[in-house]
Amino acid sequence: MKSKLAGAIGLASHPLALTWADGAPAGALQFKTGTWGCVVSLLAAVATKGKTAAFHRESYGCWGGGVGLGFGNQYETFPGGVEGFCGFLAHGNDHTETGRRIGEQLASGPGARLADDFQRGERYTQTPEGTKRFLDSMPMRDIGQTYVVAKPLDLVDPETEEVKSVTFFVEPDALSALVILANYSRPEIENVIIPWAAGCQIIGIYGYRELDRPQPRALVGMTDISARHNVRAQFGKNIMSFTMPWPLFLEMEKNSENCFLQRETWKALHEQRP
């Protein structure tokens, strides 16, 4: 499917369509079972190189990625379980004997990369209790299917595939245009939200949650600085994600004609972009 909206805003990368499947497309990029990886790095390969990526419910790169894709509460399998993750996201686990022991085991094995953050914390929340509240509010789910597949929208046939969402990776001018268009024909004016979560979780489970609403909202993501660090080489500095649940994408696709995108302000701004 070719997107008129992508053309109207001058999208420099491929629109990314997310689907659920029971099998992986031939040649799809995948993580090997048991290896660490950032889900957003494979999503970036879809957007920048036109690749297809498939995530198996047993090979999704990292715990947060498994959660984000919709494979249930994978934080239960984090070192030290949910309690270990609650410390990890806050000020670390080196204040308890169990935490120190797990940290030492990580430091001496294949988890050495994780050990320092496990012991001293990523410090994205103030306290472990704050992390727990964050987890309790997260729309975790188990989608049931074996795979989540991300592919360029151009390779999708909406007649045969059930698209969950479409994500554009955009710079600030295009993001501004998308925010306007998401509100263009809606009776309410808060149709774009920015939840706090991992980059893949915004595109995944938070997008899935919006499908349960009568009027799904768009989601701005890539506020996750860990994900930004992991994909800086692929995207550069100024890229955010804008995820549109499928019904909203179709609405915005239709509205992209005969709107402000054909008027002089957008044209002038578009021409000024480097």
N, C-alpha and C positions, 0 to 999 in steps of 0.2 A: 504494500500500500504506500503510495506516494503522498506525503503530507504537504498540503498547500500552506499550512501554518508555518512549517519549518522554512519553506521558501520565503514567506512573507517577512519573517524576522531575520532572514539571512543566517540561519543556523549553520555553523561551520562544521558540525559533527553529525553523525547519524542519530536520528531519534531512536530511542531504545524501547522496545516492546517487551513486556514481561508476561510470561505464560507459565502454566503448570502442565506437567506432562508425566507420563509413565515411562518414557524412554528418552534418551538423549539423541539429538540430531547428529547425523554422521559428521565427523570432523570437528565437533564442538570442543572448545577449550574447557578443560575440567581440572580441578585439583585432584592430586593423587590422595588416596585414603591415608589418613594419618599425618599429612603434611600441613604446615601452617600456611595461610595465605589470606590476603585481604580481598573480600568479595568485590569491593569497589574497584580494585585493580583490574579484575576481569570485566566488570561493567565498563570501565574506561576503554578496554580493548574493543568492546562492541561499538562504542561511540566513536572512537578515533580511527579504528582500522576496519570497521565493518565485519568483525568476527562474530561468531555465535558462541555463547557460553552456556554451559549446563552445570547445575549444582545438584549433586546427589545428596539425599538425606543422610548419607554417611561420609560425605567428603565435601564439606562446605567451607573449608579454610580456617575458620576460628569460631569460638563459642558464640560471640555476638553475631557472627554471620549466620550461623545455624538458626539462631533466634530470629534474626532479621528476615530470613528467607521464608520462615514459616514452618520450621521443623521442630516445633515445641520448645520447651525450656531447656536449652542446652547448657545454661549456667549450672545446672545440677551436676554436669560432668566436668566443670572447671576444677582446677586443683584446689582442694579444700571445700568443694561444693559451693553452694550459694553463699555461704558465710565467707568463704575465701574470696569470692568475687566482690562481695560487699566491701571487704577491706581493700582489695585491689583497686577499685574505682575511687576509694577515698584516700586515707593516709597509710595504707599498707597493712601488712600482717605480721610485722616483726615484733609486735608488742606481746604476742602470745607464744608459748612454747611450740604449739602445733604449727603456727604460722612460720616460725623460724625454721622448724624442721623441714616443712614443705619447701620453703625458700631455698634452703641448702641443697635439697634434692634437685630442685630445678637448676640451680647454679652449676651443679656437677654433671648434668645430663643434657639431653637435647632441648630442654626448656631454658637454657642459659639466657637466651634473649629476653625471656619473660621474667626472669628471677628478680631483677632490680625493681621493676614496677610492682611485682607481687609483694616484695618486702617493704618497699618505701611508698608505694601507691602512685597511681596516675594523678590523683588529687583533682578529679573532675567533680567529686561531691565532697562536702565538708566532713561528713561522718559516714560510717557504715550504715547507720540507721537511715540516712538520707538516700544511700544507694538502694536500700530495701524499699523505701517508698517509691523510688524511681521504677524499680522492677515491678512492684505491685500495680503501678499505673500503666505499665506497658501492655499493649494489646497482643500479647503472645498468643499463638495458635499453632495447631498442627494441621497443615492443609491436607494431609492424607496422601497426596501424590508423591511419587518417588523423586521427581525432578522439578526444579524451577529453571526455566530456560529464558535467557535474555538474548534477543537478536535484533538486528536493525529492522525498523518498521517496514522498510522496503521489501524485506523478505517474508513478511507476514501476509497471510490470506485470512482476513477477518471472517470469511464465510466458513472456513474449516477450523480456525483456531480461536479459542476464547482468550482474548487479550485482557489482562487484568489492569494494566496501566501503560502509559507512555511517558518516558522521561526524556527531557531535553537537558543537556549540559550547556549552560549559557553564561555569558558575561553580563555585567550589570545593565546595559541598555536593553538587551533582549529580555532579561528577567523583569525589568520594569514593564515592558510591553505585555508580557505574559500575565503579570498581576492585573493589569488593566483589563485584558481580554477575559480573564477568569471571572471578572465581576460585570462584564459588559451587558449581559442580558438577564442577570439574576435579580430578584427582588431584594435580597440582602446584599451587604457590601463587605462581608468578611468571609470571602470564599477562598482565601489562601491562608494557610497556617504554617508556622515554623515550630514544630515540636522539637524538644531536645532529645536526641537519640543518636545512635551511630548512623553513619552515612547510608549503609545498606538497609538499616531498619526503617528509615524514612521512606525509601523507595519500595521496600517490601511490606512488612506488617502494618505500618501506618497507612500505606496506600490501600492495603486489603481492608482495613477497618473502614475507610471512607466509602468503600463499595456497599457497606451496610446502611449508609445514610440515603435518604430520599434524593438529596442533592449533594453528591460527593464534592469535597473541596480539594483544591490543589495543595501540594506540599513543597515547601522550599527546603532543600537539604544541602549537604556538604558543609554544614557548620561544625562537623566532627573534625577536629584538628588532627587526630591520628590518621583518618582517611585522607585528609588533605596532604599530609606529609607523605603518605604512601603513593599518591598518584600525581605529585607535583611534576614529575618528569613527563607524564603523559598529557596533563591538562594545562600546565602553567599555573600562574598565581590567581587568576581572576575568575575562576569558574565556580558556579553554583549549580545545584540540580533543581529541576522543577518537574515534579511528578504529577501527572494528570490521570486519575482513575479513568478507565475507558469511556464511560458516559460523558464525563466532563471534556475529555479530549475531543470526542465527536462534536460536542457543542461548540468548543472553541475553534475546531477546524471549520465548521460551518460559518461561524461568526467572523472568521479571519478575512472574509471578503466584504467589501463595502463598509469598512470601519476605519478607525484612525490609522491603520497600517497603510492605507492608500492616500493619506493626507500629508500635508507639507511638513508638519512638525516631525513626524516619524521619518519621512524621507530625508529631511535635512540632518537629523540625528544619525541616521543610518549611513549617510554619505560621509559624516565626520569620523566614523569609526576607522581605526588604523587597519 
